Amino acid sequence: METMIQQKQELVRMIESVNDPEILLAIKNLLNESNFTDYDKNRLIEGALKSEEDYKAGRIFTREQVIERTNRILHK
């Protein structure tokens, strides 16, 4: 079992290797508890609204299409 210090050191190493600003922002928001609830709520609402727009516009995939696309991506 890792000690708290070891866990923190591992997190620092992991964060230092991240090059995606969106991931860093998500980590920052997660660690900042007062913003996490609002951040999480807003992301869920935004995703749901976009999904509704996509559905109404017919931008959806069948299960078979999803499987086919996933297989193509994984087997490149």
C-alpha positions, 0 to 999 in steps of 0.5 A, a space after each residue: 500500500 502506497 503512503 500518502 506521500 508516494 501517492 502525491 508524488 505519483 500524481 505530480 509525475 502524472 500531471 507533469 506528463 500531461 500536455 492537454 490544457 483541457 485535462 489540466 483544467 479538469 484536474 484543477 477543477 476537480 481539486 478545487 471542490 467549490 468549483 467541482 460541483 458547478 463545473 461537473 454540472 455545467 459539463 453534464 448540461 452542455 453535453 446533454 444539450 448538444 446530444 439533444 441537438 444532434 438527435 433532433 438533427 438526425 446526427 445519430 449512429 446505429 449500434 452497428 455503425 458504432 461497432 464498425 467505427 470503433 473496430 476501424 479505429 482500434 484496428 488501424 
